[in-house]
């Protein structure tokens, strides 16, 4: 089990997992199917926000390796959001 789960209830952990899963689907499915591609930057923004909250949790717990992973994922999600909100969207 990951150490950060000690700070959350089982229901909160399930909610976090669901948010991450829906965010990942929101990144992939609209672009892949062509249905509602405007959802992709919104999903990326949501994932970036989730990664920011995760990084803050890991900072509070003094887990620098996990913060680095969150920072990398936050950067990727922010780049996707920026690119899809910009003038060169699909």
VOMI-518207 format. One record per residue (C-alpha): residue in three letters; x, y, z. Coordinates in steps of 0.1 Angstrom, whole numbers, padded with zeros to 4 digits, always signed. Example, Ala and Ser with C-alpha at 12.3 -4.5 7.8 and 13.67 -1.06 7.14 Angstrom:
<nodes>
Ala+0123-0045+0078;Ser+0137-0011+0071;
</nodes>
This chain:
<nodes>
Unk+0000+0000+0000;Unk+0012+0035-0007;Unk+0020+0056+0024;Unk-0002+0086+0015;Unk-0033+0066+0018;Unk-0030+0068+0056;Unk-0042+0104+0053;Unk-0075+0095+0035;Unk-0106+0074+0040;Unk-0113+0045+0017;Unk-0141+0066+0001;Unk-0118+0095-0006;Unk-0092+0071-0021;Unk-0119+0057-0044;Unk-0129+0092-0054;Unk-0093+0102-0062;Unk-0090+0070-0083;Unk-0122+0078-0101;Unk-0112+0114-0108;Unk-0079+0102-0123;Unk-0095+0075-0144;Unk-0122+0099-0158;Unk-0094+0125-0165;Unk-0074+0099-0184;Unk-0105+0089-0204;Unk-0113+0126-0210;Unk-0078+0130-0225;Unk-0081+0101-0248;Unk-0116+0095-0259;Unk-0127+0129-0273;Unk-0096+0131-0296;Unk-0098+0094-0306;Unk-0135+0094-0314;Unk-0140+0130-0326;Unk-0169+0134-0302;Unk-0168+0165-0280;Unk-0131+0173-0285;Unk-0136+0204-0263;Unk-0136+0181-0233;Unk-0099+0172-0238;Unk-0085+0206-0225;Unk-0110+0205-0196;Unk-0099+0170-0186;Unk-0063+0181-0188;Unk-0070+0211-0166;Unk-0088+0188-0141;Unk-0058+0164-0141;Unk-0034+0193-0136;Unk-0054+0204-0106;Unk-0055+0169-0093;Unk-0017+0166-0096;Unk-0012+0200-0079;Unk-0033+0187-0049;Unk-0013+0154-0049;Unk+0020+0173-0050;Unk+0009+0194-0020;Unk-0001+0163-0001;Unk+0033+0147-0008;Unk+0051+0179+0002;Unk+0032+0179+0035;Unk+0042+0143+0040;Unk+0079+0150+0030;Unk+0079+0126+0001;Unk+0101+0144-0025;Unk+0102+0115-0050;Unk+0064+0115-0053;Unk+0064+0153-0057;Unk+0087+0149-0087;Unk+0064+0125-0103;Unk+0034+0148-0096;Unk+0053+0177-0111;Unk+0061+0158-0143;Unk+0024+0147-0147;Unk+0012+0183-0139;Unk+0035+0197-0165;Unk+0023+0172-0191;Unk-0014+0179-0183;Unk-0008+0216-0184;Unk+0009+0214-0218;Unk-0020+0194-0232;Unk-0045+0220-0217;Unk-0025+0249-0231;Unk-0022+0233-0265;Unk-0058+0223-0268;Unk-0072+0256-0256;Unk-0048+0274-0280;Unk-0052+0282-0317;Unk-0039+0248-0329;Unk-0065+0224-0315;Unk-0078+0193-0332;
</nodes>
